[in-house]
């Protein structure tokens, strides 16, 4: 937590060097966000690259983007279809074989955001909502060296659909700072607090996290001159 507070202080000081003004009619950008702290513990996504488009108007800016979220590996057991038998006394006992699978869950997210620049023109407040969709092609592999068996016939064959939700919603509230700007480019940083539906079917309904995002923006459609 101490490192987070120091990071926020540095960003606030640097934001006062230049004013953050609407410098284009349409802005495209690339951002990367990382959760610094999450509570309660649960599935955590890796750094999230986001391609986004914004349309500034007066002190406001509305935007939409697309994000690919990759979560930590998840292990589960599933019946592999193989059946063998062993003889105990005079009885033949069927053995059903199971394997461990490693799944790396991937979600595609569509964030919609609204920003408001404060009168000082050096800081903006952002509110955002996202809808995430589970990618059925998420990487999955059998973990070698692990095999299990049971004498009880499986009632179902497990798959990622039993462990991860097909869609999620998340909400974000953050404060953005401008680190650097030129005639066409701008660098920004944004600490934020995020509420996300738990991607796992079990556990708490929502996960809360402190997120740090850095981004670069390009003035795709500009006004008549530099702002």
N, C-alpha and C positions, 0 to 999 in steps of 0.2 A: 504494500500500500504506500509506503514511503516513496518508492521509485515512481509510482503513478503520480503522486502529488508534485514531485520535482518536475516531472515531464510536463504536467499541466501549467506549472509556473513559467517554465521556459517558453512554452507556446504562447502564453498570454503576453509576456514581455515582447516577444518577437512580433506579435500581431500589431503592436502599436507603431511599428516602423513605417508602414505604408497603409493607406486606406484601401479597404476592399469595396470596390464599386462595380456596378454592372457594366462590363466592358464589351458586351456582345449581345446580339439578339438571340443567338443560339450557341450553346457551349457543349462540346463533347469532352469526355474525360475518362480516365482510367484510375481506379482506386484499388487499394488493398487494405483490408481490415483484419485485425487479429484480436481475439478475446484475451485480455490480460488476466482477468480473474472471472471465474464462473461459480455460481452457487445456486442450488446445491450441485454436487458433483454429478456428472453424467456424460453423455456423448458430447464431445467437443470438436468443433470444426477447425480445420487448418486455415492458414491465411486465405482470405476470400478475395479474388480479383473481381472487380466490377466494372463493366462498361456502361456508362451512363450519359444521358443527354439532358440538358437543362435549358429552360427558356426563361430568362430574367425579364421581369417587368416591374419598373419602379424599385421599391425596396424588397419585393418578393421574387422568388424564383421557384418554378415548378419543374420537376424532373422525373424521369423514369429510366430504369436500367435493367441489366440482366447480370446475374451472379452465379457462379458455380461454387457450391459448398461441398467440401470433402470432409467427412467425419472420420474419427479414429476407427481402427479396425475392430470388428466385432466377431467373436467366435461363437459358433453354435454347432450342435450335433444333428445329424440327419441320417436316415436309413439310406444306404448306398445301393440297395437292390440285391445284394448278395445274401444267399442263405446256405448254410452248411448244416451238418448234423454231427452229433457225438452220441456215443452209446454209454448210458449209465445203467448198470445192472443189465436188465434185458430190454430196456426201453431206449428207443432212438429219440433224442431230444433235438429239435430244430434250433439252430443258432442264427439270429438275425444280426447282420453286421452294420455298424454305424461308423461314420467318419466325422472328424472335426473339419468344419469349413470356416475360412476367414473371409469376411465380407468387409469391403471398404465402402460404406454408404455414400452416395452422391446425390445431392439435391440441386435442381435448377431453381433459382429464385428471381422473382420480378419485384424489385423495390420501387415504390412510388413515394416521392418526397416533396415536401414544401419547406422552403427556407425564408427567413426574414432577417434582413440586415439591420442591425441596431443603428441608432442615429450617429454613432461615432464612425460608422462605415469601416470598422476594423474587425468586427465580430458578427457572426450570424448564428441564429438559432434554427435548428433543423428538427422537424418531426417527420417520421417515415413509417410506412407499413409495407410489409412484404408478404408475398404468397409463394411458398416453396413447393416444388413437385419432385417426388422421388424418381430417380432415374433407374428404370428396371435393368439397365445395362451396367449397373454398378459392378466394379471389379470383384471377382470372387474366385477363390481357389481352395483346393483341399490341402489341409496342412499335413504334410508327410510325417510319418513316424507316430501318428496317433490313430488308434483303431479301438473301437469299443464293440461289445456284443451284448445281446440280451436274448433270453429264452422266451420272452413275451413278444408276440406278433405286434408290429407297429400299427397304431391306429391312424397315423397320418405321416406324410413326408413333409418335414419342415422346410420352409423357404423364407427368404427375406421378408415377404409380405406379412408373416406372422410376428415379426420383431420390429418393423419400422413402418411408420405411418406413410400413407401415399401423398398426403399434403399437409403443410404446416403454415401457421401464420406467425409473424413476428412484428414487434413494434419497437421503434427506436426514438430516443430523444437525445440530441447532442448539441454541442457548442462548437462551431467551426472557426478556424483562424487562418488568415492568409500568411504564408511564410515568405513568398516571393511572387513578383509579377513583372511582366514585360508587356510589350504591345500586343502580343498574341497568346502568351502562356501565363499560367498561374499555378502555383504550388499551394496546396492547402493541407491542413491537418485538423482532425476532428475527434475529440474524445466523446464518448456517448454511453448511455445506459440502455441496454437492450433486454426486452422480454421476448422469449422465443418458446413456442410450443415444443415440448420434449419430443424429439423424433422417435424415441423408443416407445413401444406400446405399453410398457410397464414403467413404473416410477412416477415422479411428480408430473403434474400437468404442464408446468412452465419452468423454464430455466432462465435465470437472470445473469447477466454478464456485464462487465466493464470492457468496452471495446475501444481500440485506438485505430484510426483510419488515416492513411496518407494518400494523397492523390495529385495528379497533374491534369490540368484543364487547358483546352485549346479553344480560342474564339473562332468558331466555324463561320458564323454569320455576324459581321461586325457592324457597328454604327459608323458614321462618317469619319470619325477620328478616334484617337486613343482616349480612353476614359480613365 
